[in-house]
Amino acid sequence: MTAKAISNDLNGSAALSYRREMRKREVRQSVLVAPLFSYLALIFVIPIVVMLTRSIEDPEVSVVLPMTADLIQRWDGTDLPSEEVFAALATDIKQAVSNRSLGQAGSRLNYAIPGFQSLLTKTGPKISNLPTVDAAEALGQIDQRWTDNRYWLALRNASSTYSLFYFRTALGLSNTESASEGSGFYLDVLVRTLWMTVVVTSACVALGYPLAYFLAHASEALRNKLILFVLLPFWTSLLVRTTAWFVLLQKHGLVNDTGIFLGLWSQPLDLIYNRFAVYVAMTHVMLPFMVLPLYSVMLKIPSTYMNAAATLGAHPFRAFWEVYLPLSVPGLGAGILLVFIVTLGFYITPALLGGSADQMLSYYIAQNASNFGNWGLAAALSVLLLAVVGAVIFLLGRLRAASIMQEA
């Protein structure tokens, strides 16, 4: 065997051994990260998938009133449905009463037209006395609402297993079942939530940027002491911090008593149960989320850059604007993203310190889920909030990519 052949065999064996070693390393890495991926799937991916599914699920009517749900989909929605549909509804209600499941369909239909549940509850006990023929006349005698097209439209729109009913309600779009639909209440709440989030984020930037700059340029001994005050809120419960502001801002709290004592005002001011209290408390809670990313980036910016700009004749403001600020943008962007996303889902602080006009979307998500049992609408509102977060992340990513391209 020639030396060249021996060399090729050795190279081939080495390459094969290298590939085997790399596969073993990949397997070991996969085993190490598997618990993390499992944890993320369990607490993040699966709940989001369930939430997305629940927001479009609409099975109550099709399950409780199956014959009616099947026949009414062929109805054109102009005149009253045919006698066959009336008879199917009578049969379905009889069966639902015996199964004690009529309340499920009533709850869903009540979201479309308030009072629909009472209509079914009234019809249920009397349904056994209906004649086998002319069900339309018999149902009309039980309650005249069965001759109103709106109720049949509600039945038809709720007869599918999946629908966009809850999304349409969340977005303030009419579902054609009630004249009160399309008021846009939740859309107004979403706009209010976004506005409050923008205000708090702006306040955190205005307060956090100078503080982070001061910390980054202070002496090491002073910096180590001051950073503890920034970290201190993380060691205190959110509920405790919010309650502290409740004590400070109430009518006879420390702020009002101090102001009256100093002669700044003569009567206690309304500093609580309004938007002002919510802004103050949320800014206090979120400020560390702005300071820490900025501080970590500013700490790595060499002071020689500003000195060089001053040497070249740049005014301090111009040097800051054209040199220091662009270098601190990564920390500023991370801080804005953190504050915006976390503030968007605030619940405790507005609930304790705000009034009825200061509640954010998370309050109504919790209210629909826990108080009303309307999980479909709660899921739709949650998806709406998730979509806003995704849009913000996407826009910031595009802006970051555009700035990198411009610099290049």
ZIHU-V416535 format. One record per pair of residues at least 4 apart in sequence whose C-alpha atoms are under 6 Angstrom apart, sorted by the first residue. I is the first residue (numbers start at 1). J is the second residue. D is the distance in Angstrom with one decimal. If there is no record, write none. Layout:
i->I j->J d->D
i->I j->J d->D
//
This chain:
i->30 j->34 d->5.8
i->40 j->44 d->5.3
i->41 j->45 d->4.6
i->41 j->46 d->5.7
i->42 j->46 d->5.7
i->51 j->379 d->5.4
i->54 j->376 d->5.7
i->55 j->376 d->4.8
i->55 j->379 d->4.8
i->55 j->380 d->4.7
i->56 j->162 d->5.4
i->56 j->163 d->5.3
i->56 j->164 d->5.7
i->57 j->162 d->4.6
i->58 j->161 d->4.9
i->58 j->162 d->4.9
i->59 j->63 d->6.0
i->59 j->161 d->4.3
i->60 j->105 d->5.2
i->61 j->65 d->5.4
i->61 j->105 d->5.0
i->61 j->159 d->5.6
i->62 j->66 d->4.8
i->62 j->69 d->5.3
i->62 j->159 d->5.1
i->65 j->92 d->5.1
i->67 j->88 d->5.7
i->68 j->72 d->5.8
i->68 j->88 d->5.3
i->68 j->89 d->5.3
i->69 j->159 d->4.6
i->72 j->156 d->5.7
i->73 j->156 d->5.9
i->86 j->135 d->5.6
i->86 j->136 d->5.4
i->87 j->135 d->5.3
i->96 j->100 d->5.7
i->96 j->101 d->5.1
i->96 j->102 d->5.0
i->97 j->102 d->5.9
i->103 j->107 d->6.0
i->106 j->110 d->5.9
i->106 j->117 d->4.1
i->109 j->116 d->5.9
i->110 j->114 d->4.8
i->110 j->115 d->6.0
i->110 j->116 d->4.9
i->110 j->117 d->5.4
i->113 j->178 d->5.8
i->118 j->122 d->6.0
i->120 j->124 d->5.9
i->123 j->127 d->5.9
i->140 j->144 d->4.9
i->140 j->146 d->5.5
i->150 j->177 d->5.4
i->154 j->177 d->5.2
i->166 j->377 d->5.0
i->166 j->380 d->5.9
i->167 j->380 d->5.5
i->168 j->173 d->4.9
i->169 j->173 d->5.9
i->170 j->186 d->5.4
i->171 j->187 d->5.4
i->172 j->182 d->4.4
i->172 j->183 d->5.5
i->172 j->184 d->3.6
i->173 j->182 d->4.4
i->174 j->181 d->4.8
i->174 j->182 d->4.2
i->189 j->361 d->5.9
i->190 j->361 d->5.9
i->193 j->360 d->5.0
i->197 j->343 d->5.8
i->197 j->344 d->5.8
i->200 j->283 d->5.6
i->201 j->339 d->6.0
i->201 j->340 d->6.0
i->204 j->208 d->5.3
i->204 j->287 d->5.3
i->205 j->209 d->5.6
i->208 j->212 d->5.9
i->208 j->290 d->5.9
i->208 j->291 d->5.0
i->212 j->291 d->5.3
i->212 j->294 d->6.0
i->212 j->295 d->4.8
i->214 j->218 d->5.9
i->215 j->223 d->5.6
i->216 j->295 d->5.9
i->216 j->298 d->6.0
i->216 j->299 d->5.1
i->218 j->223 d->5.7
i->219 j->223 d->5.9
i->223 j->227 d->6.0
i->228 j->232 d->5.9
i->230 j->288 d->5.8
i->242 j->349 d->6.0
i->245 j->249 d->5.9
i->246 j->250 d->5.9
i->247 j->253 d->5.8
i->248 j->253 d->4.8
i->248 j->254 d->5.0
i->248 j->255 d->5.8
i->249 j->253 d->5.5
i->249 j->255 d->5.9
i->249 j->271 d->5.5
i->249 j->272 d->5.9
i->250 j->272 d->5.9
i->251 j->268 d->5.6
i->254 j->258 d->5.9
i->256 j->268 d->5.5
i->259 j->264 d->5.1
i->260 j->264 d->6.0
i->260 j->265 d->5.3
i->260 j->266 d->5.5
i->272 j->277 d->5.2
i->272 j->353 d->5.9
i->273 j->353 d->4.9
i->273 j->354 d->4.1
i->273 j->355 d->4.7
i->274 j->354 d->4.7
i->274 j->355 d->5.3
i->275 j->358 d->5.9
i->277 j->353 d->6.0
i->278 j->282 d->6.0
i->278 j->350 d->5.6
i->278 j->353 d->5.8
i->278 j->354 d->5.8
i->279 j->283 d->5.9
i->283 j->287 d->5.7
i->288 j->292 d->5.9
i->290 j->335 d->4.3
i->291 j->295 d->5.9
i->293 j->331 d->4.9
i->293 j->335 d->5.7
i->294 j->331 d->4.3
i->294 j->332 d->5.7
i->295 j->299 d->5.9
i->297 j->331 d->5.5
i->304 j->308 d->5.9
i->309 j->314 d->5.5
i->309 j->319 d->5.8
i->310 j->314 d->5.0
i->314 j->319 d->5.7
i->318 j->322 d->5.9
i->319 j->323 d->5.4
i->320 j->324 d->4.7
i->320 j->325 d->5.9
i->321 j->325 d->5.4
i->329 j->333 d->5.8
i->336 j->340 d->5.8
i->339 j->343 d->5.8
i->345 j->362 d->5.7
i->347 j->362 d->5.7
i->347 j->363 d->5.6
i->349 j->353 d->5.9
i->350 j->354 d->4.7
i->350 j->359 d->5.5
i->354 j->358 d->5.2
i->364 j->368 d->6.0
i->365 j->378 d->4.7
i->366 j->370 d->5.8
i->367 j->371 d->5.1
i->368 j->372 d->4.9
i->368 j->373 d->5.9
i->368 j->374 d->5.1
i->368 j->378 d->5.5
i->369 j->373 d->4.9
i->369 j->374 d->5.4
i->369 j->375 d->5.1
i->369 j->378 d->5.7
i->375 j->379 d->5.9
//
